[in-house]
């Protein structure tokens, strides 16, 4: 996830999103990756995708207070 953060800081948004999705698929119980991906999607103006990302987080991680 640190790599995704570096890509984000370099304004490489597509690559950052790909990296976060890769981590999300490898570690589906890591709640932080869902939060970071949804924040990136919101920042890029893709609020519907962000909602679906958070919905998947609830399904995979559970009702974590930070997600809900």
N, CA, C and O atoms as a MOPAC input file, in Angstrom:
PM7 MOZYME 1SCF
protein

 N      0.81500 1    -1.18600 1     0.00000 1
 C      0.00000 1     0.00000 1     0.00000 1
 C      0.86300 1     1.25400 1     0.00000 1
 O      0.41400 1     2.31000 1    -0.44800 1
 N      2.07300 1     1.15700 1     0.48700 1
 C      2.95800 1     2.31600 1     0.44800 1
 C      3.28700 1     2.69800 1    -0.99800 1
 O      3.43700 1     3.87500 1    -1.32700 1
 N      3.39500 1     1.68500 1    -1.84500 1
 C      3.65700 1     1.94600 1    -3.25800 1
 C      2.49900 1     2.73000 1    -3.87400 1
 O      2.72000 1     3.65200 1    -4.65900 1
 N      1.28800 1     2.37100 1    -3.52600 1
 C      0.10600 1     3.08100 1    -4.03200 1
 C      0.11900 1     4.53400 1    -3.56300 1
 O     -0.24200 1     5.43700 1    -4.31800 1
 N      0.53600 1     4.75700 1    -2.32100 1
 C      0.61200 1     6.11800 1    -1.79700 1
 C      1.62800 1     6.93800 1    -2.58900 1
 O      1.36900 1     8.09400 1    -2.92600 1
 N      2.76700 1     6.35000 1    -2.88300 1
 C      3.78700 1     7.04600 1    -3.66900 1
 C      3.26400 1     7.38300 1    -5.06600 1
 O      3.49200 1     8.48300 1    -5.57100 1
 N      2.56800 1     6.44100 1    -5.68000 1
 C      1.98900 1     6.68700 1    -6.99900 1
 C      0.96700 1     7.81800 1    -6.93900 1
 O      0.89800 1     8.65100 1    -7.84300 1
 N      0.18900 1     7.84200 1    -5.88900 1
 C     -0.79600 1     8.90400 1    -5.71600 1
 C     -0.11300 1    10.26100 1    -5.59000 1
 O     -0.55300 1    11.23800 1    -6.19500 1
 N      0.95000 1    10.32400 1    -4.81500 1
 C      1.68100 1    11.58000 1    -4.63900 1
 C      2.32100 1    12.05400 1    -5.94700 1
 O      2.54400 1    13.24900 1    -6.13600 1
 N      2.61100 1    11.11800 1    -6.83900 1
 C      3.18300 1    11.45600 1    -8.14700 1
 C      2.10200 1    11.73100 1    -9.19100 1
 O      2.39700 1    11.87700 1   -10.37800 1
 N      0.84800 1    11.80000 1    -8.74000 1
 C     -0.31400 1    12.02900 1    -9.61900 1
 C     -0.49900 1    10.92400 1   -10.64900 1
 O     -1.00300 1    11.16800 1   -11.74600 1
 N     -0.09700 1     9.73200 1   -10.30200 1
 C     -0.28100 1     8.56600 1   -11.16200 1
 C     -1.49600 1     7.80100 1   -10.62700 1
 O     -1.36600 1     6.72200 1   -10.05000 1
 N     -2.67900 1     8.39000 1   -10.83600 1
 C     -3.89700 1     7.90300 1   -10.20800 1
 C     -4.32500 1     6.52800 1   -10.70000 1
 O     -4.75900 1     5.69300 1    -9.90600 1
 N     -4.21100 1     6.28600 1   -11.98200 1
 C     -4.60000 1     4.98800 1   -12.53400 1
 C     -3.72700 1     3.88500 1   -11.95500 1
 O     -4.22500 1     2.82800 1   -11.56900 1
 N     -2.42400 1     4.13700 1   -11.89600 1
 C     -1.50000 1     3.15300 1   -11.35900 1
 C     -1.74000 1     2.93000 1    -9.86500 1
 O     -1.64600 1     1.80300 1    -9.38000 1
 N     -2.04800 1     4.00200 1    -9.14000 1
 C     -2.33900 1     3.88100 1    -7.71200 1
 C     -3.58800 1     3.03100 1    -7.49200 1
 O     -3.62500 1     2.18600 1    -6.59800 1
 N     -4.60400 1     3.26200 1    -8.31200 1
 C     -5.82600 1     2.47000 1    -8.19900 1
 C     -5.55900 1     1.00500 1    -8.50600 1
 O     -6.07100 1     0.12300 1    -7.81600 1
 N     -4.77100 1     0.74000 1    -9.52600 1
 C     -4.42900 1    -0.63600 1    -9.87100 1
 C     -3.69100 1    -1.32000 1    -8.72400 1
 O     -3.95600 1    -2.48000 1    -8.41000 1
 N     -2.76900 1    -0.59600 1    -8.10700 1
 C     -2.01300 1    -1.14700 1    -6.98800 1
 C     -2.92700 1    -1.46400 1    -5.80300 1
 O     -2.79600 1    -2.51300 1    -5.17300 1
 N     -3.84500 1    -0.55700 1    -5.50700 1
 C     -4.78300 1    -0.79300 1    -4.40600 1
 C     -5.69400 1    -1.97800 1    -4.70000 1
 O     -5.99200 1    -2.77000 1    -3.80700 1
 N     -6.13200 1    -2.10300 1    -5.94000 1
 C     -6.97200 1    -3.25100 1    -6.30800 1
 C     -6.19000 1    -4.56300 1    -6.19000 1
 O     -6.73300 1    -5.58500 1    -5.76900 1
 N     -4.92500 1    -4.52100 1    -6.56300 1
 C     -4.06800 1    -5.70300 1    -6.44100 1
 C     -3.96800 1    -6.12700 1    -4.97300 1
 O     -4.13800 1    -7.30200 1    -4.64800 1
 N     -3.69300 1    -5.17200 1    -4.10100 1
 C     -3.58700 1    -5.47500 1    -2.67000 1
 C     -4.92700 1    -5.96500 1    -2.13500 1
 O     -4.97400 1    -6.90300 1    -1.33900 1
 N     -6.01000 1    -5.33800 1    -2.56400 1
 C     -7.34300 1    -5.71500 1    -2.10700 1
 C     -7.64600 1    -7.17400 1    -2.47100 1
 O     -8.23800 1    -7.90000 1    -1.67200 1
 N     -7.24700 1    -7.59800 1    -3.65600 1
 C     -7.49400 1    -8.97600 1    -4.07500 1
 C     -6.58500 1    -9.96500 1    -3.35400 1
 O     -6.97500 1   -11.11000 1    -3.12800 1
 N     -5.38100 1    -9.53800 1    -2.99200 1
 C     -4.44500 1   -10.41500 1    -2.28400 1
 C     -4.73600 1   -10.50400 1    -0.79100 1
 O     -4.52200 1   -11.54600 1    -0.17100 1
 N     -5.22600 1    -9.40800 1    -0.21800 1
 C     -5.50500 1    -9.33200 1     1.22500 1
 C     -6.92800 1    -8.81200 1     1.44800 1
 O     -7.09700 1    -7.66400 1     1.85800 1
 N     -7.94800 1    -9.62700 1     1.19000 1
 C     -9.32100 1    -9.13200 1     1.25100 1
 C     -9.79400 1    -8.73000 1     2.65200 1
 O    -10.83100 1    -8.07800 1     2.77300 1
 N     -9.07500 1    -9.09200 1     3.69600 1
 C     -9.47700 1    -8.72300 1     5.05000 1
 C     -8.82300 1    -7.42200 1     5.52800 1
 O     -9.06600 1    -6.99900 1     6.65800 1
 N     -8.00400 1    -6.78100 1     4.69600 1
 C     -7.31000 1    -5.55700 1     5.08000 1
 C     -8.23100 1    -4.35700 1     4.84400 1
 O     -8.38900 1    -3.90600 1     3.71000 1
 N     -8.82400 1    -3.85500 1     5.89800 1
 C     -9.81900 1    -2.78900 1     5.76100 1
 C     -9.23000 1    -1.49300 1     5.23500 1
 O     -9.91700 1    -0.73700 1     4.54900 1
 N     -7.96300 1    -1.22300 1     5.54800 1
 C     -7.34600 1     0.04000 1     5.14200 1
 C     -7.29300 1     0.19100 1     3.61800 1
 O     -7.41100 1     1.30400 1     3.10500 1
 N     -7.11800 1    -0.90300 1     2.89900 1
 C     -7.03700 1    -0.81400 1     1.44400 1
 C     -8.37900 1    -0.38200 1     0.85000 1
 O     -8.41300 1     0.36100 1    -0.13100 1
 N     -9.47300 1    -0.84100 1     1.43500 1
 C    -10.79300 1    -0.43100 1     0.96100 1
 C    -11.01300 1     1.06100 1     1.20900 1
 O    -11.55200 1     1.77800 1     0.36600 1
 N    -10.58200 1     1.50400 1     2.38000 1
 C    -10.74300 1     2.92400 1     2.70300 1
 C     -9.92600 1     3.80600 1     1.76700 1
 O    -10.41500 1     4.82500 1     1.27900 1
 N     -8.69100 1     3.41300 1     1.52200 1
 C     -7.83700 1     4.20800 1     0.63000 1
 C     -8.37300 1     4.21900 1    -0.79800 1
 O     -8.38000 1     5.25800 1    -1.45800 1
 N     -8.82000 1     3.06000 1    -1.26800 1
 C     -9.35000 1     2.99400 1    -2.62800 1
 C    -10.62200 1     3.82100 1    -2.75000 1
 O    -10.79700 1     4.53800 1    -3.73500 1
 N    -11.50200 1     3.73600 1    -1.77900 1
 C    -12.74300 1     4.52100 1    -1.85700 1
 C    -12.45700 1     6.01500 1    -1.77500 1
 O    -13.12500 1     6.80600 1    -2.44200 1
 N    -11.48600 1     6.41100 1    -0.97700 1
 C    -11.12100 1     7.83600 1    -0.91000 1
 C    -10.56000 1     8.31600 1    -2.24300 1
 O    -10.87800 1     9.41700 1    -2.69500 1
 N     -9.72900 1     7.49700 1    -2.86900 1
 C     -9.19100 1     7.85400 1    -4.18000 1
 C    -10.31900 1     7.98600 1    -5.19700 1
 O    -10.34400 1     8.93400 1    -5.98200 1
 N    -11.24100 1     7.04300 1    -5.18200 1
 C    -12.35700 1     7.09100 1    -6.11400 1
 C    -13.22100 1     8.32900 1    -5.87900 1
 O    -13.66200 1     8.96700 1    -6.83600 1
 N    -13.46300 1     8.67000 1    -4.62500 1
 C    -14.22600 1     9.89100 1    -4.32500 1
 C    -13.47600 1    11.12000 1    -4.82800 1
 O    -14.07200 1    12.02100 1    -5.41800 1
 N    -12.17900 1    11.15000 1    -4.59200 1
 C    -11.35800 1    12.29200 1    -5.00400 1
 C    -11.37200 1    12.45500 1    -6.52300 1
 O    -11.29100 1    13.57100 1    -7.03700 1
 N    -11.47500 1    11.33300 1    -7.23600 1
 C    -11.51600 1    11.36500 1    -8.69300 1
 C    -12.92500 1    11.60500 1    -9.23100 1
 O    -13.13100 1    11.63700 1   -10.44400 1
 N    -13.90100 1    11.77600 1    -8.32100 1
 C    -15.26400 1    12.06900 1    -8.74500 1
 C    -16.08700 1    10.84400 1    -9.09000 1
 O    -17.11400 1    10.95100 1    -9.75900 1
 N    -15.64700 1     9.68800 1    -8.64000 1
 C    -16.35800 1     8.44700 1    -8.94100 1
 C    -17.01400 1     7.91200 1    -7.66200 1
 O    -16.63600 1     6.86900 1    -7.13000 1
 N    -17.99500 1     8.65700 1    -7.20000 1
 C    -18.62100 1     8.34500 1    -5.91300 1
 C    -19.37300 1     7.01500 1    -5.92200 1
 O    -19.39400 1     6.31800 1    -4.90800 1
 N    -19.97900 1     6.65900 1    -7.02900 1
 C    -20.69900 1     5.38700 1    -7.08400 1
 C    -19.73400 1     4.21300 1    -6.91500 1
 O    -20.02900 1     3.26400 1    -6.18900 1
 N    -18.59300 1     4.27700 1    -7.57900 1
 C    -17.58200 1     3.22600 1    -7.41600 1
 C    -17.09900 1     3.16500 1    -5.97600 1
 O    -16.87300 1     2.08200 1    -5.43500 1
 N    -16.94100 1     4.33400 1    -5.35600 1
 C    -16.50600 1     4.37900 1    -3.96100 1
 C    -17.51400 1     3.68900 1    -3.05800 1
 O    -17.13400 1     2.97400 1    -2.13100 1
 N    -18.79100 1     3.89800 1    -3.32400 1
 C    -19.84000 1     3.23200 1    -2.54100 1
 C    -19.76600 1     1.71900 1    -2.69200 1
 O    -19.90700 1     0.98900 1    -1.71100 1
 N    -19.54700 1     1.24900 1    -3.90400 1
 C    -19.43700 1    -0.19200 1    -4.13200 1
 C    -18.19400 1    -0.76100 1    -3.46800 1
 O    -18.21400 1    -1.89000 1    -2.97700 1
 N    -17.11800 1     0.00600 1    -3.44800 1
 C    -15.90300 1    -0.43500 1    -2.76800 1
 C    -16.16000 1    -0.59600 1    -1.27300 1
 O    -15.73500 1    -1.57900 1    -0.66700 1
 N    -16.85600 1     0.37200 1    -0.68200 1
 C    -17.16600 1     0.29000 1     0.74500 1
 C    -18.15300 1    -0.84000 1     1.03200 1
 O    -18.07900 1    -1.48600 1     2.07700 1
 N    -19.06300 1    -1.07300 1     0.11100 1
 C    -20.00300 1    -2.19300 1     0.28600 1
 C    -19.25200 1    -3.51900 1     0.29700 1
 O    -19.54300 1    -4.40300 1     1.10200 1
 N    -18.28700 1    -3.64500 1    -0.60000 1
 C    -17.46600 1    -4.85900 1    -0.61600 1
 C    -16.66400 1    -4.97600 1     0.68200 1
 O    -16.47900 1    -6.07700 1     1.20100 1
 N    -16.19400 1    -3.85500 1     1.20000 1
 C    -15.44200 1    -3.86700 1     2.45200 1
 C    -16.30200 1    -4.40000 1     3.59200 1
 O    -15.83100 1    -5.19500 1     4.40500 1
 N    -17.54900 1    -3.97000 1     3.65500 1
 C    -18.44900 1    -4.44900 1     4.70400 1
 C    -18.66200 1    -5.95400 1     4.56600 1
 O    -18.70200 1    -6.67700 1     5.56200 1
 N    -18.79600 1    -6.41100 1     3.34600 1
 C    -18.99500 1    -7.83800 1     3.10400 1
 C    -17.75000 1    -8.65300 1     3.49100 1
 O    -17.87400 1    -9.73400 1     4.06700 1
 N    -16.55800 1    -8.13900 1     3.17600 1
 C    -15.31900 1    -8.87300 1     3.41500 1
 C    -14.80900 1    -8.73500 1     4.84900 1
 O    -14.36500 1    -9.71200 1     5.45200 1
 N    -14.87500 1    -7.52200 1     5.38900 1
 C    -14.27700 1    -7.24200 1     6.69300 1
 C    -15.29900 1    -7.32000 1     7.82200 1
 O    -14.97600 1    -7.73000 1     8.93700 1
 N    -16.52500 1    -6.92800 1     7.52600 1
 C    -17.54500 1    -6.89400 1     8.55400 1
 C    -17.92900 1    -5.46400 1     8.87100 1
 O    -17.47900 1    -4.53000 1     8.20800 1
 N    -18.73700 1    -5.29900 1     9.85800 1
 C    -19.24100 1    -3.97300 1    10.21900 1
 C    -18.22700 1    -3.21200 1    11.07000 1
 O    -18.44700 1    -2.99300 1    12.26200 1
 N    -17.14700 1    -2.82200 1    10.47000 1
 C    -16.12600 1    -2.02900 1    11.13900 1
 C    -16.64700 1    -0.58600 1    11.26600 1
 O    -17.15800 1    -0.04000 1    10.28800 1
 N    -16.53300 1     0.03400 1    12.42900 1
 C    -17.07700 1     1.38700 1    12.61800 1
 C    -16.50700 1     2.41700 1    11.63800 1
 O    -17.21500 1     3.34400 1    11.24400 1
 N    -15.27100 1     2.27200 1    11.24900 1
 C    -14.67400 1     3.22800 1    10.32200 1
 C    -15.22800 1     3.07900 1     8.91500 1
 O    -15.27500 1     4.04800 1     8.15700 1
 N    -15.64200 1     1.88700 1     8.56700 1
 C    -16.19200 1     1.65300 1     7.23200 1
 C    -17.65600 1     2.06400 1     7.17800 1
 O    -18.09600 1     2.71400 1     6.23000 1
 N    -18.39800 1     1.68100 1     8.19800 1
 C    -19.82400 1     1.96100 1     8.22900 1
 C    -20.01600 1     3.42300 1     8.52200 1
 O    -21.15100 1     3.89400 1     8.59700 1

